[in-house]
Amino acid sequence: MSRLGDWRDTNELVYQPAEDSQLLLTHLRDRIDPEARLLDVGTGSGYIAAKLRDDPGATVVGVDVNPHACRQAAATGVPVVRGDLVAPFATASFDVLVCNPPYLPTTPDVARGDWMEHALNGGPSGRRVTNRLLDSAASVLRPGGRVYLLVSSLQDIDRVRDRAESNGFAVTELGRDDSFPFETLSVLELTTG
Ligand SMILES: C[S@@+](CC[C@H](N)C(=O)[O-])C[C@H]1O[C@@H](n2cnc3c(N)ncnc32)[C@H](O)[C@@H]1O
């Protein structure tokens, strides 16, 4: 079994770590200062949060809207808050935000309304949650703060970049994976001035 497979729980109410989680972690891990205060937005199983807590040893908090995800993530020992994106947190609380958001383009007629849907459904454009995060992220970041964001070609990555730039971020692509049949996944680094 792979190391990612070792981590996966059988809880079908929670998004278990997959190739997208691993891609994000791989590209951001070496960029995190051990002194950093980090928020994993939509922490799910807590996989990324716990890995960054262990190495490089950052101070990590997770947030998720799904109570089952909060329970699984909290079992890793990472402090977890149930809430909507960055809403529970005070101004300038973090140096780094990390997010693997729900990004699958989904029309209302096929929405099921269960917890796994919350993990996957990005609204008709795939950018619904991503846009809300981009519009609110700066409020909880300290000066010089950064966001590491997993994006998919299914969302139209140029539109994601435009939204980030309109919120004052400079955008750099750190890496991508073209090996999936229907999408390309990329990791973006968003930096504030
Ligand atoms: C694709 S999963 C990623 C989980 C985990 N970060 C990973 O990479 O394996 C997206 C997660 O975001 C959570 N989520 C969706 N909308 C949210 C919101 N508005 N606020 C907080 N969490 C949210 C979902 O419950 C889900 O756990």
The ligand as a Gaussian input file, in Angstrom:
#p B3LYP/6-31G(d) Opt

LIG

0 1
 C      -11.163000      18.473000      -2.109000
 S      -11.413000      18.365000      -0.374000
 C       -9.717000      18.566000       0.187000
 C       -9.443000      17.942000       1.530000
 C       -7.981000      17.992000       1.969000
 N       -7.528000      19.363000       2.124000
 C       -7.112000      17.270000       0.985000
 O       -6.404000      17.927000       0.205000
 O       -7.103000      16.031000       0.978000
 C      -12.171000      19.951000      -0.001000
 C      -12.514000      20.145000       1.475000
 O      -13.032000      21.483000       1.636000
 C      -14.117000      21.455000       2.548000
 N      -14.954000      22.647000       2.293000
 C      -15.802000      22.868000       1.257000
 N      -16.368000      24.084000       1.353000
 C      -15.855000      24.654000       2.485000
 C      -16.059000      25.905000       3.137000
 N      -16.894000      26.829000       2.630000
 N      -15.387000      26.145000       4.285000
 C      -14.555000      25.216000       4.819000
 N      -14.319000      24.008000       4.242000
 C      -14.956000      23.726000       3.092000
 C      -14.804000      20.137000       2.270000
 O      -15.624000      19.729000       3.343000
 C      -13.583000      19.224000       2.021000
 O      -13.145000      18.630000       3.222000

